[in-house]
């Protein structure tokens, strides 16, 4: 499936997955199995509350979700799972000669359901759709993807894993043949130069290619050239000035079997997202890397709250993030600036390097950055003149103290001579 780095709120997307129990679905036609599915699915949805705050609802697909509306035809199949008060998650499949594919994922959620969206300010029922990349699946095979697949669209993040689906079952019996997703395909290790060691024990299957590799003991110094600076902006509507501004160069360090680095190329990037009173989001999608930045604000300060990164590598998709950050903090109505190269450890598998960073996610006026608050790195340049000033002040105090002591002694000597 496709992975895009779009909310986040999270995350967290990168967000922390809750424990899911999974769901198994058997759809029949004429008393014969025609569609089989077994999967784990979590949702993350950003919404507004009645007190004008931005919240994130994180919940799993219930194991008892109803599949009554799922159906199978000769050329088309539909997996539809309904739960709660008006929520549903649907995948449609189509058959093309000897292969089948997934055409569309549709998620419908009801913001008036207080079980999933407490204190929601809206009663709206929202529909989001995404085209997955499940293609060329053999007719008599099951599509399998154990790795996490994060699908992000608008304010919704859907994370799917441990998926096993056969959309067109032949002769009423699920196939034992497997078509695996790219993320599950292991890379072939380099041949050893020393005496080879043979083993009769098979390797255990990897269920999450982005979290099983050991994290680096420390963040290595980047070896790539400095990335180009990208200038990004969002408007609150058509023909309006910008409501979010961001300029920076970005380098990503990540561990997927081994530590790797990649520069984010701003050329041809598709920038999208939204601006809100308490939450704003910037989604940057390039050919190989997707980055989602989620900012939150209270009455006085804003900060980067969540960062999610997806990298399309030769080893499959790398998807990681953190939805509990407190970076790039500045007063609401101002901007945050950090001209120096800065390194941030997002989690054990992901770090970022920023260059010439300047962001303002709230209260942008006339499409221009407001007065900037410098990062601590830039503030270090003021330490030398401050230290010199303090030293001069101490020297002046010493001179004055010596003067008064000397004057007092002279006066005492004068009295004695008189």
N, C-alpha and C positions, 0 to 999 in steps of 0.2 A: 504494500500500500504506500501511497505517497505520504511524506512527512513534511510538514511545513511548520516553521516556527511561527502563528497568528495570535493568541492572547497571553495572557497571563498570566494569564496571570499566573502564573504561574506560574503559568508555570507552567505548575508548575511545572505543566508541564512539564520540562522540568519540573514539575511539581512532584510532591511525595505521594506515591500511590498508596491508597488504602488497601487493606487485605480484601481481595475479592474471592467469591466462592465459585464463580463461573456458572455457565448455563449450558445445558445440552438440549438440543431441539431435534425432534424427528417429525418431519412433515410427510404425510402419506397422501396418496391418490389412488383410488380404487383398491384400498386396503394394502397398498404396497408403498414402501419407503421411496420417496422421490427427492427429498432434500434433507441433508444432515448438517448440523452445525454444533460445534462445541467451542466456546470462547470465553475470554475474560475481558471485561470492558469497564473503564472508569470514565467519568465525566468531570469537567471543571468548567463552570459557567460564571461569568462576571455579571453582576446585576446591581441595581441601585435600590437602596432601602428608603423607608419613609423619612428617615432623618437625614436624607441627602448624602449618604455615604455609599462608597463602592464596596461591595462584598463579593466574595467568591464562594460559590456552592461547589463542594467536591463530594461526589457520591458515585457509587458503583451501580452497574446494571443488576437489579435484583435477580437472584437465581430462580425466582418464581414468576418472572415476566411471562406474560401470555403470548403465545405464538399462533393463536387461532386464525389470524389474518394472513399467515404465510401460505404460499400456494406454488404449485408447479404446473407448467405447461410444456408443450413440446419444445418451444424455442426460448421460453422465458421462465424465470423462477424468481420468487420474492421471499426474502426472510424478513419478517416484521415482528418486532418484540415490543409489546405494550406494557407499561407499568405506571403506578401512581395515578394521579388525577390528570390524565390527558397527555402523558409523555409516551413517545414511541421512537424506536430506532430501527431503520429499514435499510436493507441492501437489496438492490435489484441486479439480477444476472441475466445474461443473454448467451445463447448458444450459436456458434458459427462453425458449421461443418463439424470437425472433430475436436474443437477447442471451445472453452467458454471463458467468460470474463465477468467481472463486476462492473456495472455501468454507473451506479450512483449510490451514495450513502446519504440518507436523509434523517436528520434528528429534529424532532418536534418536542418542545418543552413548554410547560404551562407555568408562568411566573406567579400565578395566584395560588399555587400549591405550596402552602406554608411548611409542609414537611421537608421539602427540598430547598425552598427559597423563603426562609423566615424573614418577616418584616419587609417583604418586597413592596416597592412603591407602585408596581405595575401589575395589571391583571391580564397582560397580553400573552397570547400563545405565539411563540416564535418558531419559525422553521429555518433551518440552515441545511445546506447541501454541500457535498464534496464529491469530486470524482476520484475514486481510488485507482490504484495501478495494479489491480489483480487481472492480469491478462495472460492469454495463451496457456490456460490450464487444460491439460488433457482431459478428454471427456470421461474416461474411466479412471480418474485420479481424484484424490482429495487435495485441496490447497491447504498447506500447513505453514504457519508463521509463529514460531515461539517467541521471537524477539518483540520488544515493545515497538509499536507503531503509533506515533502521535499525529493526529489529524487536527489541525487548528483552522478555524474559520470564524471570522467576526469575533464574538465574545465567548466562543465555545472552544473547548479543548477536549478531544476524545482520544483516549489512549487504549489501544487494543493489543492484546498479546495472548499467547497460547491458543491460537486460532486454528481450528481444523474444520474445513467446510467442503462439502461436495454438493454443488448446486444442482447437478443432474445425475441422479442415481440410476444406474442401469440394472434392470431385472430385480429391483427391490432390495438390493444388497449393497451396503457401503463397500467401496473399494479399499483394498489394502495398499494400493499404489499411491505415492506421494509426489506432489509438485511443491517444492519448498520455495519460500520467498528468498530474495537476494540476501537479506540480512542474516538468514540462518546458514548460508553457505559458508563453510569454514575456508580460511585461506590455507594454502599448502605451505608448510614450514620449509625453510631452506634446508638442503641436505647437509648433515654434519660433516666437518672436515676430518674429525677424528674417527676412531673405530666405531661403527654404528652399533646402537644398542637395540636389540629386538625385544618386543613385548607381546605377550599373548592376551593382554587385557585390553578391551576396547575402551576408547575414551567415552566418558559420559557426555550426553548431549548438552549443548549450551542453550539455556533458555533465555538469556539476556546478554546480547553481545556488547552492550554498553556499560555493564556494571560488573562483569566477572573478571576483567583484567585488573591486576594490582595497580593501585594508584602510584604515581611517582613519589619518592620520598621527599623531594623538594621540587619546586617549579624551576625547570632549566631556563637559562638565559636564552631569549629568542635568537635564532640564527638567520631568519629571513630578513630581507631588506624592509625598511620602514614602509608600511602600507600607505596607499594614497588616501587623502582626506576626502571624505564624502560629506556633502551638504544636503540635509534632508529637512523636509517641512510637511506639515499636514494642515489642511484647511478645514474649518468646521462646516463648510458647505460650498456649493458652487459659487464662483465669483466672489469669494471672501478672502480676507487676509489670513495669514497663517495663525494657527492656534497652538502649534508645537514646532519648535525649532531644535535641530541637533546637527552639529558638525563634529566629526571625529574620524581618525584613522583607527582601524580595528584589526588586531591580530589575535588569533585563537589558538590556544594550546590545549590539546585533548589527548586522552589515553584510550586507544582502541587496540588492544593487544600490545601496542607499544606507544610511547609518547610521540605525538606528531604536532605539526604547526601548520597553520593556513592563514593567509592574508585575506581579509574581506575586501573584495573588489567592488568599489562603489559604481563602476561603470555599468549602466543598464539595469541598475537595481530598481525593483518595484517597491515603493514605499507606501504603506497603508496603515490603518489603525483608527484611533478615535481620540477625541479630547473630551474630558469631563471635568466636573467641578472638583472631585476628589480622586479621580483615577484617569490616567491617560496612558495610551499604548502606542508604541511605534513598532511596526512589523516591517522588516527589511528582508526581501527575498532576492537572492542572486542565483546564478546557475547552479552553484554547488553548496551554498551556505544560506541558511535562514536564521535570522536573529530577531527575537522578540523582546522588547524592553517595556516593562510595565512600571509606571510611576504612580505613587500615591501622595496625597497631601492632606495635612490637617489645617487648622486655622493659621498656622505660622510657618511651617516648614514643608518642603517636598523632598522626596528621596526616590532613588531607584529601588523598587520593592522586589521585582522579579526579573530574572533573565533566563531565557530559554534559547538554546542553540541546537540546530540540526545541521550536520555535515554529511554530504553524500560522498563516501569514500569507496575505494576499490574493495574494501572489506565489508561493505554494507553501510546502512545508515547509522550514524552516531547521533543519539538524542539524549541530551542532558540539560539540566538547569537547576535553578534554586529560586524558590518563591518566598524566601524569608531573608531578604537582603536589606541593608541600610547604607546605601552608597550614594555618592553625589548629592549630599544634602545641602540645601540652601533655603533662604527665606522665600516664601511664596511672593511672586511679583518681581523677583530677581532671577538671574540665570546662574548656572554653575559652570566654572571654567577651570581647566587644568591643562596647561600647555606642556608640562613635562610628561615624559613617558611614565605611565602608571601600570602596575600589575595587580590584578585582583584574582584571588582564588575563589571561584564560584562553588566548587565542591571538589572532592578528591580526584575527579576525572576531568575537570574542566577549569581552565583559567583563561583570562583575557588580558590583553595589553592594549591600552588606549593611548592615542597620540593627538595632541592639540584638541582636547575635548572641550566642547562648549554646548550645553543643553539648557533648554527652558521648556518644560512641558506644561506650564500653567501661566495664565494671565499674560500672554504675549500681546503687545500693543503695537499696532501699525505694522505688523509683520517683522518687527525688529527685536533683537535681543535687548533685555533690560540690563541694568548695571550688574556686573558679574561679581560673584563671591569666589575668590580663588581657593584652590585646594591647599592642603597643608604643604604639599611639595613646593608650590609657588611661594608660600609664605616663608619658606626657609631663606629666600633671598633677602628678607628683611632682618634676619637675625644678626648679620654682621654690623649694619649701621646701628641697630638697637644696642648691641653689645658695646660698640664704640661710644655711643651716647652715655650709656651707664658708666663706663670707665671714666669719661670726662667729668661726669657729675660727681663721682666719688673723689676724683682728683681735686675738683673745686672745693668740695667739702673739707678735704684734708688741708688744703691751703688756707681756707678760712679759719679752720680750727687752730692751725699753727699760728696764724696771725693774731687771733684773739688771745691765745695762751701767751705768746710773746709780748703782746701789748700789756697784758695783766701783770706780767713779771716786771716790765719796765716801770709801770706805775708804782708797784710795790717798792722797787729800788729807789724811786724818787722820793717817796714818803720817808724812807729810812734816812736818806742823806739830809733831808730837811730837819 
